[in-house]
Amino acid sequence: MTTIRDVAARAGVSVGLVSSVLNNSAPVSPALRRRVLQAVDDLGYVPHAVARSLKLGRTGTIGLVMPDITNPHFAALACIIEAACDEAGFMLTLCSTSDDHPKELRQLRLMQRQRVDGLVFIPGGPSEVDAALLNAAITAPAVMLDRTIAGLHADAVLLDNHQAAHILTAHLIAQGHTRIGLVAGRPDIRISRHREAGYRTALAAHGLAVDATLIGYGQFQEDGAHRAALALLDLPSPPTALVSTSNHTTVGIMRALAERHLACPAGISLVAIDDLPWSTGFAPRLTVAAQPFEAMGRTASTWLLDRILGRYRGAPRSSVHQPRLVVRGSVSHPPLAGAPGADAPGG
């Protein structure tokens, strides 16, 4: 059986240095780290997991609890976090909660029983829940990503959701739109309320009154957004532009536009929060408020590793990242009153 001494001999370094590399317990130069890891691969060395865990007081695993793994938004974040964990020598364990708070609590408690070294938590379900239950379920270092829970003792890495909706709405106003519809998410989730507030403040900043009939709630789900968009499009005086508040919402809206034979942007303009690879696959390409996924995922991973490895022991930190307006082809000036939309469906 290959031992740590065999690895040290193969790499031409001390046993202590091999241990430092494998356990992330001390700084090691990139060149020496590569040499040790190459020796590990060459010899097929596998540390004894239980003994290693007892010695370090760590299991080498990080948990990721998220609302919906099928959502490209969360999947993109998961990929970034997994890469950062792998780079640091940790394995990622992932759970999807389906936006169900009781299931979320069960998954968090399961992570605790599995003794994960740290936790990246993307809360699902209502934003106003009993934080005491969550704090009891999270005993390892934790960072909230994308969404927050008031009273939860954890670092937080967030998007400026108010600004994301604000810049999109302001862009539509700059193109001459005054009847702008919003397909919002779930009112019981804080990010949805912040995005709706950004839409409202952009209208107010340009002297436009908020028309409640132009706001629909799609629950951040494709089918819900499809129904909400149809209701807006079927109004006696429908909007000339729509703001989508998530990627699932965008897909639902595009279905509704196709069913009503509305081309984008000839018949109606569309903007969306979230820029994902398929956003450029639509015809026309979507104008979006892009989230800095890489920066957010890397910040969350770095902050969590800082706590796990003892590099930071201070009070909870918060980082709010700014969205970026990416102008493409899905917005034009509003169609003339009474002019029919083109008969080719958008998307």
Contacts in CASP RR format, 6 or more apart in sequence:
PFRMAT RR
TARGET T0000
AUTHOR 0000-0000-0000
METHOD contacts of the structure
MODEL  1
MTTIRDVAARAGVSVGLVSSVLNNSAPVSPALRRRVLQAVDDLGYVPHAV
ARSLKLGRTGTIGLVMPDITNPHFAALACIIEAACDEAGFMLTLCSTSDD
HPKELRQLRLMQRQRVDGLVFIPGGPSEVDAALLNAAITAPAVMLDRTIA
GLHADAVLLDNHQAAHILTAHLIAQGHTRIGLVAGRPDIRISRHREAGYR
TALAAHGLAVDATLIGYGQFQEDGAHRAALALLDLPSPPTALVSTSNHTT
VGIMRALAERHLACPAGISLVAIDDLPWSTGFAPRLTVAAQPFEAMGRTA
STWLLDRILGRYRGAPRSSVHQPRLVVRGSVSHPPLAGAPGADAPGG
2 43 0 8 1.000
2 44 0 8 1.000
2 45 0 8 1.000
2 46 0 8 1.000
3 45 0 8 1.000
4 15 0 8 1.000
4 18 0 8 1.000
4 19 0 8 1.000
4 22 0 8 1.000
4 45 0 8 1.000
4 47 0 8 1.000
5 15 0 8 1.000
6 43 0 8 1.000
6 45 0 8 1.000
7 18 0 8 1.000
7 36 0 8 1.000
7 39 0 8 1.000
7 40 0 8 1.000
7 43 0 8 1.000
7 45 0 8 1.000
8 14 0 8 1.000
8 15 0 8 1.000
8 16 0 8 1.000
8 17 0 8 1.000
8 18 0 8 1.000
8 39 0 8 1.000
10 39 0 8 1.000
10 42 0 8 1.000
10 43 0 8 1.000
11 18 0 8 1.000
11 32 0 8 1.000
11 35 0 8 1.000
11 36 0 8 1.000
11 38 0 8 1.000
11 39 0 8 1.000
12 35 0 8 1.000
13 32 0 8 1.000
13 35 0 8 1.000
13 36 0 8 1.000
17 28 0 8 1.000
17 32 0 8 1.000
17 36 0 8 1.000
18 36 0 8 1.000
18 39 0 8 1.000
19 25 0 8 1.000
20 26 0 8 1.000
20 27 0 8 1.000
20 28 0 8 1.000
21 28 0 8 1.000
21 32 0 8 1.000
21 33 0 8 1.000
21 36 0 8 1.000
21 37 0 8 1.000
22 36 0 8 1.000
22 40 0 8 1.000
22 47 0 8 1.000
22 52 0 8 1.000
23 52 0 8 1.000
23 56 0 8 1.000
24 88 0 8 1.000
24 89 0 8 1.000
24 309 0 8 1.000
25 56 0 8 1.000
28 36 0 8 1.000
39 45 0 8 1.000
49 59 0 8 1.000
53 59 0 8 1.000
53 60 0 8 1.000
53 115 0 8 1.000
58 117 0 8 1.000
58 308 0 8 1.000
59 114 0 8 1.000
59 115 0 8 1.000
59 116 0 8 1.000
59 117 0 8 1.000
60 89 0 8 1.000
60 90 0 8 1.000
60 91 0 8 1.000
60 117 0 8 1.000
61 90 0 8 1.000
61 91 0 8 1.000
61 92 0 8 1.000
61 93 0 8 1.000
61 114 0 8 1.000
61 115 0 8 1.000
61 116 0 8 1.000
61 117 0 8 1.000
62 81 0 8 1.000
62 85 0 8 1.000
62 90 0 8 1.000
62 91 0 8 1.000
62 92 0 8 1.000
62 93 0 8 1.000
62 116 0 8 1.000
62 117 0 8 1.000
62 118 0 8 1.000
62 119 0 8 1.000
62 120 0 8 1.000
62 304 0 8 1.000
62 308 0 8 1.000
63 92 0 8 1.000
63 93 0 8 1.000
63 94 0 8 1.000
63 95 0 8 1.000
63 111 0 8 1.000
63 116 0 8 1.000
63 118 0 8 1.000
63 119 0 8 1.000
63 120 0 8 1.000
64 78 0 8 1.000
64 81 0 8 1.000
64 82 0 8 1.000
64 92 0 8 1.000
64 93 0 8 1.000
64 94 0 8 1.000
64 95 0 8 1.000
64 119 0 8 1.000
64 120 0 8 1.000
64 122 0 8 1.000
65 94 0 8 1.000
65 95 0 8 1.000
65 97 0 8 1.000
65 104 0 8 1.000
65 107 0 8 1.000
65 108 0 8 1.000
65 111 0 8 1.000
65 119 0 8 1.000
65 120 0 8 1.000
65 121 0 8 1.000
65 122 0 8 1.000
66 74 0 8 1.000
66 77 0 8 1.000
66 78 0 8 1.000
66 94 0 8 1.000
66 95 0 8 1.000
66 96 0 8 1.000
66 97 0 8 1.000
66 122 0 8 1.000
67 74 0 8 1.000
67 96 0 8 1.000
67 97 0 8 1.000
67 98 0 8 1.000
67 99 0 8 1.000
67 122 0 8 1.000
67 123 0 8 1.000
67 124 0 8 1.000
67 125 0 8 1.000
68 74 0 8 1.000
68 96 0 8 1.000
68 97 0 8 1.000
68 98 0 8 1.000
68 99 0 8 1.000
69 75 0 8 1.000
69 78 0 8 1.000
69 94 0 8 1.000
69 96 0 8 1.000
70 96 0 8 1.000
71 247 0 8 1.000
71 248 0 8 1.000
72 247 0 8 1.000
72 274 0 8 1.000
72 276 0 8 1.000
72 277 0 8 1.000
72 278 0 8 1.000
73 146 0 8 1.000
73 246 0 8 1.000
73 247 0 8 1.000
73 274 0 8 1.000
73 276 0 8 1.000
73 291 0 8 1.000
74 122 0 8 1.000
74 146 0 8 1.000
76 276 0 8 1.000
76 293 0 8 1.000
77 122 0 8 1.000
77 145 0 8 1.000
77 146 0 8 1.000
77 293 0 8 1.000
77 296 0 8 1.000
77 297 0 8 1.000
78 92 0 8 1.000
78 94 0 8 1.000
80 293 0 8 1.000
80 294 0 8 1.000
80 296 0 8 1.000
80 297 0 8 1.000
80 298 0 8 1.000
80 301 0 8 1.000
81 92 0 8 1.000
81 120 0 8 1.000
81 297 0 8 1.000
81 300 0 8 1.000
81 301 0 8 1.000
82 92 0 8 1.000
84 297 0 8 1.000
84 298 0 8 1.000
84 301 0 8 1.000
84 302 0 8 1.000
84 305 0 8 1.000
85 91 0 8 1.000
85 92 0 8 1.000
85 301 0 8 1.000
86 92 0 8 1.000
88 301 0 8 1.000
88 305 0 8 1.000
90 117 0 8 1.000
90 305 0 8 1.000
93 111 0 8 1.000
93 114 0 8 1.000
93 116 0 8 1.000
95 107 0 8 1.000
95 110 0 8 1.000
95 111 0 8 1.000
97 103 0 8 1.000
97 104 0 8 1.000
97 107 0 8 1.000
97 124 0 8 1.000
99 124 0 8 1.000
99 125 0 8 1.000
100 124 0 8 1.000
100 125 0 8 1.000
101 124 0 8 1.000
101 125 0 8 1.000
101 126 0 8 1.000
101 129 0 8 1.000
104 123 0 8 1.000
104 124 0 8 1.000
104 125 0 8 1.000
105 133 0 8 1.000
105 134 0 8 1.000
105 137 0 8 1.000
108 119 0 8 1.000
108 121 0 8 1.000
108 134 0 8 1.000
108 137 0 8 1.000
108 138 0 8 1.000
109 137 0 8 1.000
111 119 0 8 1.000
111 138 0 8 1.000
111 140 0 8 1.000
112 137 0 8 1.000
112 138 0 8 1.000
112 139 0 8 1.000
112 140 0 8 1.000
115 140 0 8 1.000
116 140 0 8 1.000
117 140 0 8 1.000
117 141 0 8 1.000
117 308 0 8 1.000
118 140 0 8 1.000
118 141 0 8 1.000
118 142 0 8 1.000
118 304 0 8 1.000
118 307 0 8 1.000
118 308 0 8 1.000
119 138 0 8 1.000
119 140 0 8 1.000
119 141 0 8 1.000
119 142 0 8 1.000
119 143 0 8 1.000
119 304 0 8 1.000
120 142 0 8 1.000
120 143 0 8 1.000
120 145 0 8 1.000
120 300 0 8 1.000
120 301 0 8 1.000
120 304 0 8 1.000
121 138 0 8 1.000
121 142 0 8 1.000
121 143 0 8 1.000
121 144 0 8 1.000
121 145 0 8 1.000
121 152 0 8 1.000
121 154 0 8 1.000
122 144 0 8 1.000
122 145 0 8 1.000
122 146 0 8 1.000
122 147 0 8 1.000
123 144 0 8 1.000
123 147 0 8 1.000
123 148 0 8 1.000
123 149 0 8 1.000
123 152 0 8 1.000
124 147 0 8 1.000
124 189 0 8 1.000
125 186 0 8 1.000
125 188 0 8 1.000
125 189 0 8 1.000
126 188 0 8 1.000
126 189 0 8 1.000
127 147 0 8 1.000
127 148 0 8 1.000
127 149 0 8 1.000
127 150 0 8 1.000
127 188 0 8 1.000
127 189 0 8 1.000
127 190 0 8 1.000
127 191 0 8 1.000
128 150 0 8 1.000
128 188 0 8 1.000
129 149 0 8 1.000
131 149 0 8 1.000
131 150 0 8 1.000
131 151 0 8 1.000
131 152 0 8 1.000
134 149 0 8 1.000
134 152 0 8 1.000
135 151 0 8 1.000
135 152 0 8 1.000
135 153 0 8 1.000
138 152 0 8 1.000
138 153 0 8 1.000
138 154 0 8 1.000
140 308 0 8 1.000
141 304 0 8 1.000
141 307 0 8 1.000
141 308 0 8 1.000
142 152 0 8 1.000
142 153 0 8 1.000
142 154 0 8 1.000
142 155 0 8 1.000
142 304 0 8 1.000
143 154 0 8 1.000
143 155 0 8 1.000
143 156 0 8 1.000
143 157 0 8 1.000
143 300 0 8 1.000
143 303 0 8 1.000
143 304 0 8 1.000
144 152 0 8 1.000
144 154 0 8 1.000
144 155 0 8 1.000
144 156 0 8 1.000
144 157 0 8 1.000
144 158 0 8 1.000
145 156 0 8 1.000
145 157 0 8 1.000
145 158 0 8 1.000
145 296 0 8 1.000
145 297 0 8 1.000
145 300 0 8 1.000
146 157 0 8 1.000
146 158 0 8 1.000
146 159 0 8 1.000
146 191 0 8 1.000
146 296 0 8 1.000
147 158 0 8 1.000
147 189 0 8 1.000
147 190 0 8 1.000
147 191 0 8 1.000
148 156 0 8 1.000
148 158 0 8 1.000
148 190 0 8 1.000
153 316 0 8 1.000
154 316 0 8 1.000
155 300 0 8 1.000
155 303 0 8 1.000
155 304 0 8 1.000
155 307 0 8 1.000
155 316 0 8 1.000
155 317 0 8 1.000
155 318 0 8 1.000
156 316 0 8 1.000
156 317 0 8 1.000
156 318 0 8 1.000
156 319 0 8 1.000
157 296 0 8 1.000
157 297 0 8 1.000
157 299 0 8 1.000
157 300 0 8 1.000
157 303 0 8 1.000
157 318 0 8 1.000
157 319 0 8 1.000
157 321 0 8 1.000
158 296 0 8 1.000
158 318 0 8 1.000
158 319 0 8 1.000
158 320 0 8 1.000
158 321 0 8 1.000
159 191 0 8 1.000
159 291 0 8 1.000
159 292 0 8 1.000
159 296 0 8 1.000
159 320 0 8 1.000
159 321 0 8 1.000
159 323 0 8 1.000
160 320 0 8 1.000
160 321 0 8 1.000
160 322 0 8 1.000
160 323 0 8 1.000
161 191 0 8 1.000
161 194 0 8 1.000
161 195 0 8 1.000
161 198 0 8 1.000
161 273 0 8 1.000
162 194 0 8 1.000
162 195 0 8 1.000
162 197 0 8 1.000
162 198 0 8 1.000
162 201 0 8 1.000
163 198 0 8 1.000
163 289 0 8 1.000
163 322 0 8 1.000
163 323 0 8 1.000
164 195 0 8 1.000
164 198 0 8 1.000
164 273 0 8 1.000
164 289 0 8 1.000
164 291 0 8 1.000
164 323 0 8 1.000
165 182 0 8 1.000
165 194 0 8 1.000
165 195 0 8 1.000
165 196 0 8 1.000
165 197 0 8 1.000
165 198 0 8 1.000
165 199 0 8 1.000
165 202 0 8 1.000
165 243 0 8 1.000
165 245 0 8 1.000
165 273 0 8 1.000
165 289 0 8 1.000
166 198 0 8 1.000
166 199 0 8 1.000
166 201 0 8 1.000
166 202 0 8 1.000
167 202 0 8 1.000
167 289 0 8 1.000
167 323 0 8 1.000
167 325 0 8 1.000
168 199 0 8 1.000
168 243 0 8 1.000
168 271 0 8 1.000
168 272 0 8 1.000
168 273 0 8 1.000
168 287 0 8 1.000
168 288 0 8 1.000
168 289 0 8 1.000
168 325 0 8 1.000
169 180 0 8 1.000
169 182 0 8 1.000
169 198 0 8 1.000
169 199 0 8 1.000
169 202 0 8 1.000
169 203 0 8 1.000
169 243 0 8 1.000
170 202 0 8 1.000
170 205 0 8 1.000
170 206 0 8 1.000
171 271 0 8 1.000
171 287 0 8 1.000
171 325 0 8 1.000
171 327 0 8 1.000
171 331 0 8 1.000
172 180 0 8 1.000
172 241 0 8 1.000
172 243 0 8 1.000
172 269 0 8 1.000
172 271 0 8 1.000
172 331 0 8 1.000
173 180 0 8 1.000
173 202 0 8 1.000
173 203 0 8 1.000
173 206 0 8 1.000
173 208 0 8 1.000
175 241 0 8 1.000
175 269 0 8 1.000
175 331 0 8 1.000
175 332 0 8 1.000
175 333 0 8 1.000
175 334 0 8 1.000
176 333 0 8 1.000
176 334 0 8 1.000
177 240 0 8 1.000
177 241 0 8 1.000
177 269 0 8 1.000
177 334 0 8 1.000
178 208 0 8 1.000
178 240 0 8 1.000
178 334 0 8 1.000
179 211 0 8 1.000
179 214 0 8 1.000
179 237 0 8 1.000
179 238 0 8 1.000
179 239 0 8 1.000
179 240 0 8 1.000
179 241 0 8 1.000
179 334 0 8 1.000
180 199 0 8 1.000
180 203 0 8 1.000
180 214 0 8 1.000
180 239 0 8 1.000
180 240 0 8 1.000
180 241 0 8 1.000
180 242 0 8 1.000
180 243 0 8 1.000
181 214 0 8 1.000
181 215 0 8 1.000
181 216 0 8 1.000
181 232 0 8 1.000
181 239 0 8 1.000
181 241 0 8 1.000
181 242 0 8 1.000
181 243 0 8 1.000
182 196 0 8 1.000
182 199 0 8 1.000
182 214 0 8 1.000
182 215 0 8 1.000
182 216 0 8 1.000
182 242 0 8 1.000
182 243 0 8 1.000
182 245 0 8 1.000
183 216 0 8 1.000
183 217 0 8 1.000
183 218 0 8 1.000
183 225 0 8 1.000
183 228 0 8 1.000
183 229 0 8 1.000
183 232 0 8 1.000
183 242 0 8 1.000
183 243 0 8 1.000
183 244 0 8 1.000
183 245 0 8 1.000
183 249 0 8 1.000
183 253 0 8 1.000
184 192 0 8 1.000
184 195 0 8 1.000
184 196 0 8 1.000
184 199 0 8 1.000
184 215 0 8 1.000
184 216 0 8 1.000
184 217 0 8 1.000
184 218 0 8 1.000
184 245 0 8 1.000
185 192 0 8 1.000
185 195 0 8 1.000
185 196 0 8 1.000
185 217 0 8 1.000
185 218 0 8 1.000
185 219 0 8 1.000
185 220 0 8 1.000
185 245 0 8 1.000
185 246 0 8 1.000
185 249 0 8 1.000
186 192 0 8 1.000
186 217 0 8 1.000
186 218 0 8 1.000
186 219 0 8 1.000
186 220 0 8 1.000
187 193 0 8 1.000
187 196 0 8 1.000
187 217 0 8 1.000
189 220 0 8 1.000
192 220 0 8 1.000
192 245 0 8 1.000
195 245 0 8 1.000
195 273 0 8 1.000
196 215 0 8 1.000
196 245 0 8 1.000
199 215 0 8 1.000
199 243 0 8 1.000
200 210 0 8 1.000
203 209 0 8 1.000
203 210 0 8 1.000
204 210 0 8 1.000
213 235 0 8 1.000
214 232 0 8 1.000
214 235 0 8 1.000
214 239 0 8 1.000
216 228 0 8 1.000
216 231 0 8 1.000
216 232 0 8 1.000
217 228 0 8 1.000
218 224 0 8 1.000
218 225 0 8 1.000
218 227 0 8 1.000
218 228 0 8 1.000
218 249 0 8 1.000
219 225 0 8 1.000
220 245 0 8 1.000
220 246 0 8 1.000
220 248 0 8 1.000
220 249 0 8 1.000
221 248 0 8 1.000
221 249 0 8 1.000
222 248 0 8 1.000
222 249 0 8 1.000
222 251 0 8 1.000
222 252 0 8 1.000
222 255 0 8 1.000
223 252 0 8 1.000
224 252 0 8 1.000
225 244 0 8 1.000
225 248 0 8 1.000
225 249 0 8 1.000
225 250 0 8 1.000
225 251 0 8 1.000
225 252 0 8 1.000
225 253 0 8 1.000
225 256 0 8 1.000
226 252 0 8 1.000
226 253 0 8 1.000
226 255 0 8 1.000
226 256 0 8 1.000
229 242 0 8 1.000
229 252 0 8 1.000
229 253 0 8 1.000
229 255 0 8 1.000
229 256 0 8 1.000
229 257 0 8 1.000
230 256 0 8 1.000
230 259 0 8 1.000
230 260 0 8 1.000
232 238 0 8 1.000
232 239 0 8 1.000
232 242 0 8 1.000
233 239 0 8 1.000
233 256 0 8 1.000
233 257 0 8 1.000
233 260 0 8 1.000
233 262 0 8 1.000
233 268 0 8 1.000
234 260 0 8 1.000
238 268 0 8 1.000
239 268 0 8 1.000
240 267 0 8 1.000
240 268 0 8 1.000
240 269 0 8 1.000
240 334 0 8 1.000
240 335 0 8 1.000
241 268 0 8 1.000
241 269 0 8 1.000
241 270 0 8 1.000
241 271 0 8 1.000
241 331 0 8 1.000
241 334 0 8 1.000
242 253 0 8 1.000
242 268 0 8 1.000
242 269 0 8 1.000
242 270 0 8 1.000
242 271 0 8 1.000
243 271 0 8 1.000
243 272 0 8 1.000
243 273 0 8 1.000
244 250 0 8 1.000
244 253 0 8 1.000
244 270 0 8 1.000
244 271 0 8 1.000
244 272 0 8 1.000
244 273 0 8 1.000
245 272 0 8 1.000
245 273 0 8 1.000
246 272 0 8 1.000
246 273 0 8 1.000
246 274 0 8 1.000
247 272 0 8 1.000
247 274 0 8 1.000
247 276 0 8 1.000
247 279 0 8 1.000
249 272 0 8 1.000
250 270 0 8 1.000
250 272 0 8 1.000
250 274 0 8 1.000
250 279 0 8 1.000
250 286 0 8 1.000
253 270 0 8 1.000
254 264 0 8 1.000
254 270 0 8 1.000
254 282 0 8 1.000
254 346 0 8 1.000
254 347 0 8 1.000
257 263 0 8 1.000
257 264 0 8 1.000
257 268 0 8 1.000
257 270 0 8 1.000
257 345 0 8 1.000
257 346 0 8 1.000
257 347 0 8 1.000
258 345 0 8 1.000
258 346 0 8 1.000
258 347 0 8 1.000
259 345 0 8 1.000
261 341 0 8 1.000
261 343 0 8 1.000
261 344 0 8 1.000
261 345 0 8 1.000
262 268 0 8 1.000
262 341 0 8 1.000
262 342 0 8 1.000
262 345 0 8 1.000
262 346 0 8 1.000
263 341 0 8 1.000
263 342 0 8 1.000
263 343 0 8 1.000
263 344 0 8 1.000
263 345 0 8 1.000
263 346 0 8 1.000
264 270 0 8 1.000
264 284 0 8 1.000
264 330 0 8 1.000
264 346 0 8 1.000
264 347 0 8 1.000
265 284 0 8 1.000
265 329 0 8 1.000
265 330 0 8 1.000
265 331 0 8 1.000
265 332 0 8 1.000
266 332 0 8 1.000
266 335 0 8 1.000
266 341 0 8 1.000
266 342 0 8 1.000
267 335 0 8 1.000
267 341 0 8 1.000
267 342 0 8 1.000
268 335 0 8 1.000
268 341 0 8 1.000
269 330 0 8 1.000
269 331 0 8 1.000
269 332 0 8 1.000
269 334 0 8 1.000
270 286 0 8 1.000
270 287 0 8 1.000
270 330 0 8 1.000
270 331 0 8 1.000
271 286 0 8 1.000
271 287 0 8 1.000
271 288 0 8 1.000
271 289 0 8 1.000
271 330 0 8 1.000
271 331 0 8 1.000
272 279 0 8 1.000
272 286 0 8 1.000
272 287 0 8 1.000
272 288 0 8 1.000
272 289 0 8 1.000
273 288 0 8 1.000
273 289 0 8 1.000
273 291 0 8 1.000
273 323 0 8 1.000
274 288 0 8 1.000
274 289 0 8 1.000
274 290 0 8 1.000
274 291 0 8 1.000
275 286 0 8 1.000
275 288 0 8 1.000
275 289 0 8 1.000
275 290 0 8 1.000
275 291 0 8 1.000
275 326 0 8 1.000
279 285 0 8 1.000
279 286 0 8 1.000
279 288 0 8 1.000
280 286 0 8 1.000
280 328 0 8 1.000
282 330 0 8 1.000
282 346 0 8 1.000
282 347 0 8 1.000
283 346 0 8 1.000
283 347 0 8 1.000
284 328 0 8 1.000
284 329 0 8 1.000
284 330 0 8 1.000
284 346 0 8 1.000
285 328 0 8 1.000
285 329 0 8 1.000
285 330 0 8 1.000
286 328 0 8 1.000
286 329 0 8 1.000
286 330 0 8 1.000
287 325 0 8 1.000
287 326 0 8 1.000
287 327 0 8 1.000
287 328 0 8 1.000
287 329 0 8 1.000
287 330 0 8 1.000
287 331 0 8 1.000
288 325 0 8 1.000
288 326 0 8 1.000
288 328 0 8 1.000
289 323 0 8 1.000
289 324 0 8 1.000
289 325 0 8 1.000
289 326 0 8 1.000
290 323 0 8 1.000
290 324 0 8 1.000
290 325 0 8 1.000
290 326 0 8 1.000
291 321 0 8 1.000
291 323 0 8 1.000
292 321 0 8 1.000
292 322 0 8 1.000
292 323 0 8 1.000
292 324 0 8 1.000
295 321 0 8 1.000
296 321 0 8 1.000
299 319 0 8 1.000
299 321 0 8 1.000
303 312 0 8 1.000
303 317 0 8 1.000
303 319 0 8 1.000
305 311 0 8 1.000
306 312 0 8 1.000
307 313 0 8 1.000
335 341 0 8 1.000
END
